[in-house]
Amino acid sequence: MTDTDQTQGPQATQSAADLERAGELAGALRREIGGALLGQEEVLDQVLIGLIAGGHVLIEGVPGLGKTLLVQALARTFDGSFTRIQFTPDLMPADVTGHVIYNPKSERFVVRSGPVFTNLLLADEINRAPAKTQSALLEVMQERQVTIEGKTLEVPSPFMTLATQNPIEQDGTYPLPEAQLDRFLLKISMDYPAHEEELSIVHAVTDGGVGQDLDVSGVHTIADAEQVLALQRASAGVLVDAEVIDYAVRITRATRDWQGIAVGAGPRGAIAIVRAARATALLDGRDYTTPDDVRRVALPALRHRIVCSPDLELEGRGPDDTLGEILSRIDAPRR
């Protein structure tokens, strides 16, 4: 690959100083959050990749793994507004977006903004609410705006939704519709910690502590809204070779006719991979992407965009197994 192969556009005007500052900020965010979240380094990186890429993330895992803690720690590093919505079966769409009320003093109808008007939105246990309520997030996640009674209102920038969900096979949950899933840049799978990590967590919570929550008071605020926006602009300026983009497209296209996949990923899948790969490079302090960046983000970028066939599910295999096969068989570009 040569310099002439690299894509041109807004990224070509990105200064080395801007990229360096952005890389330093990304690393500082990682260190601050990592001080509160013991273990789960890959999950932490993927959440930061979502923030840097300007996308939304869905974190899935059984209760008690620290999903909410991770989001709260991220919120403390950021000097912006943070709102949490606890999704429940009786939550209504207006409880999310807001509604119009009548003010008897002014004799006018006024808009009361909902909790989505924030910088960081935690949609906790999003699959505890039915599809009608989940759909209240569709417009704001895609267009960064909310329409209430015909009036369109923009949400603050930056805006990021971090949703958590329990596995759909648990009682009292509702599967997210495909349109909702497609709004998430990444779906992050949070697994049980390793033995040593779990040992550290138990010590941290029980040694002289009251209750069972990990403390995030030690996390410092190190970024404001403009710095986060600058971080996202810097990510868009990371160089991506044409062959790396082609690699992401070939991986995505392979999902459409791969045995065991009933529904493959659309073009948004490849776009998500490239956006996330750029953010990965920036998080690692580089101003260019590599095929390894693509491989690193392919699973979280695609696992929620494909539907496995019933036969595959009967065999006990899921999206990650199939995507792993695809990655092992699609040739990566070589320098």
Buried (B, 14 or more C-beta within 10 A) or exposed (E): EEEEEBEEEEBEEBEEEBBEBBBEBBBBBBEBBBEBBBBBEBBBBBBBBBBBBBBBBBBBBEEEBBBBBBBBBBBBBBBBBBBBBEBEEEBEBBBBBBBEEEEEEEEEEEBEBBBBBBBBBBBBBBBBBEEEBBBBBBBBBEEBEBEBEEEEBEBEBBBBBBBBBBEEEEEEBBEBEEEBBBBBBBBBBBEEBEEEBEEBBEEEBEEEEEEEEBEBEEBEEBBEBEBBBBBBBBBBBBBBBEBBBEBBBBBBBBBEEBEBBEEBBEEBBBBBBBBBBBBBBBBBEBBBBBBBBBBBBBBBBBBBBBBBBEEBEEEEBBBEEBBEBBBEEBEBBEE
